[in-house]
Amino acid sequence: MTGIIDVVYAEYNYWIYVTLMMIGFYAMIAKKNLIKKVIGANIFQTAIFLFYVSLADITGGTAPILVGGHGGEHVEHAADVIYTNPVPHCLILTAIVVSVSTTAVALALIIRIYNEYGSLDEDVILAARKSLQPEFSEYARQKEVIDDGGI
Amino acid sequence: MAGFEIITNNLPVFAVVVPLIAGFLTPIVGWIDRRLPWYWVMLAMFVVLLITLSNLVTVINSGTIHYKLGGWDPPFGIEYVIDLLNGFVCLIIAFIGFMVSIYSVESVKKEVPGKTTQFYSVFLLLITGLMGMTITGDIFNFYVFLEISSLTAYALIAMGDRGDGVVASFNYLIMGTVAASFILLGIGYLYAVTGTLNMADMQNLLPSIYESKVVLAALAFFMAGFSIKVGLFPLHAWLPDAYTHAPSTASALIAGLMTKVGVYAMIRFMFCVFTPAFVIDVNMTEILTWAAALAIIVGSVLAIAQSDIKRMLAYSSISQIGYILLGFGLVNVIGITGGLLHIMNHALMKCALFLVAGAVFYKTDIRNIYQFQGLGKKMPVTTTVFLIAALSMIGVPGTVGFTSKWYLALGSIVADQWIFVAVILVSSLLNIVYFWRIFDNIWFGHPHEIENIKRDEAPLTMLIPMVILAILCVYFGFFSGYPIEHIFEPLAKTLLGLGGVP
């Protein structure tokens, strides 16, 4: 058993990100409530951000700011200092902006769906679409054509 | 002429920057006068068309363009690369965008009343996103543009049918978010093992670590993500609703371009980030061909079951995407030539068909194909365009559809996969079935029902782009020699790494 625990502990950040991602993915697919779907999407994306951020970290690394470069001191042994990689952080800043805008669009759509159908439940919306618009079902559409005498 | 030089030196990036800036200026233009945004969008799209044309000519004459953004050298900075492949995809985007923008004025006025300015603003941002996805040589930059194009597409679809459009848009948003997240994850995996984001750099670094499971996982994530984006058969659920309930103009644009750019991205990642040998080695191409063959048959069968013309065209789109991917899955020169040709052909045909559906809806408020009786007498030009585009879709000789299907069938024979020849033939027969129902209703109604129908044609702004697209469908049917010889065949050879034009 210790073997498995060691494996998990050695790279626990990746295990956390995979678990979170699966939780988010499950919520997006299985939840009937539209808001919960959006929350699931957010968890899913956040998990990916965590993956990127933990990717950048190096054991014993410091923030990527030149050590001793502050205040006009002479920079010594700059090559010996271990810096963490700043690029994934920058990428993820962009991805966070994208995620926020996706959420904003999703919430805007949800408001309009709620105004239209008075519910956020997927099943209720589907039922409402069927009853509100007879032409939603193929049979009714064909029947209507025959009743009209084909105009 | 210092100012002129700035423009000529930066032409590659202007293809993205012009629609971006024009998109953000549209609200100001619309604030000055509500009728102006249409002219503004046409102007912007025309400029973009000229820029992409000039880029493509430069590429054909003097090879691939490498544009360093901000003067940073490629592995560190973002690089825009235009070669034959994305030069020609950019031209298609700009051309279809220009045609749709001419068409849009009446249709948008009717279908999204009071929101024309917003519609045009989002329209231009969608073009920006697609252009950026195509032109960029940096995979993270690619992801950002992918999200720009997706977000604007959600907004355009949500402007469609009351209620239905919003629900379709929301479903697309959820699926699109999954796809984009998979792609982001794949990018993260590749960055973790190579430490670079530049496509060309990555292709050089990857071969030494192809045994790594991380690279395989990245490929799997990319393929799954792009399959959702292009609506490959088992992952197509968002597509029919989104195409059906969007405003006609947006459907034509999204159906004509979104999936094509998705296919382009798939090819770019398969052949230019990974190598063809690796992709064949892990059986990805074989999986792709079979999925594509399934999509061709199932898409056509489902299209027969529809009575809403836009929904029928959407299912037909699923099967046409299958054709394109079949060509690439075969990984031989003839098959890939056919696939590339079909990208162009499908953009022309499907855009024309959706424009016709929009024009019919504009005049008569009808989308049900069983109510189309007498339409041939009422709107002769529109229905003729429909006839040409539909025949092309079926693959009648003398239209573009025939050429690409011919190449695809030849490619299947070369690859010794006779079953795909059968798939292409069966699907063409199914295409006849679902288009014949419409022909039947348009031209062969009972005389006493149609004798009172007067000619009532769509406005000129709608007719011009439709007729141009129909003419191009026939023109490239007869004279596809030049593009095949100078663009598609060298391109197919380059993609497979057999030399040819760089």
Chai-1 contact restraints between the chains, C-beta under 6 A:
chainA,res_idxA,chainB,res_idxB,connection_type,confidence,min_distance_angstrom,max_distance_angstrom,comment,restraint_id
A,M28,B,I174,contact,1.0,0.0,6.0,A-B,restraint_1
A,K37,B,I174,contact,1.0,0.0,6.0,A-B,restraint_2
A,A41,B,T177,contact,1.0,0.0,6.0,A-B,restraint_3
A,F44,B,S181,contact,1.0,0.0,6.0,A-B,restraint_4
A,Q45,B,S181,contact,1.0,0.0,6.0,A-B,restraint_5
A,I48,B,S181,contact,1.0,0.0,6.0,A-B,restraint_6
A,I48,B,L184,contact,1.0,0.0,6.0,A-B,restraint_7
A,I48,B,L185,contact,1.0,0.0,6.0,A-B,restraint_8
A,F51,B,G188,contact,1.0,0.0,6.0,A-B,restraint_9
A,Y52,B,G188,contact,1.0,0.0,6.0,A-B,restraint_10
A,L55,B,A192,contact,1.0,0.0,6.0,A-B,restraint_11
A,L91,B,F140,contact,1.0,0.0,6.0,A-B,restraint_12
A,T94,B,V144,contact,1.0,0.0,6.0,A-B,restraint_13
A,V98,B,E147,contact,1.0,0.0,6.0,A-B,restraint_14
A,T102,B,T177,contact,1.0,0.0,6.0,A-B,restraint_15
A,V105,B,L151,contact,1.0,0.0,6.0,A-B,restraint_16
A,V105,B,Y154,contact,1.0,0.0,6.0,A-B,restraint_17
A,A106,B,L173,contact,1.0,0.0,6.0,A-B,restraint_18
A,L109,B,A158,contact,1.0,0.0,6.0,A-B,restraint_19
A,L109,B,V166,contact,1.0,0.0,6.0,A-B,restraint_20
A,L109,B,S169,contact,1.0,0.0,6.0,A-B,restraint_21
A,L109,B,F170,contact,1.0,0.0,6.0,A-B,restraint_22
A,R112,B,V166,contact,1.0,0.0,6.0,A-B,restraint_23
A,I113,B,V166,contact,1.0,0.0,6.0,A-B,restraint_24
A,E116,B,G163,contact,1.0,0.0,6.0,A-B,restraint_25
A,R141,B,S307,contact,1.0,0.0,6.0,A-B,restraint_26
A,V145,B,Y370,contact,1.0,0.0,6.0,A-B,restraint_27
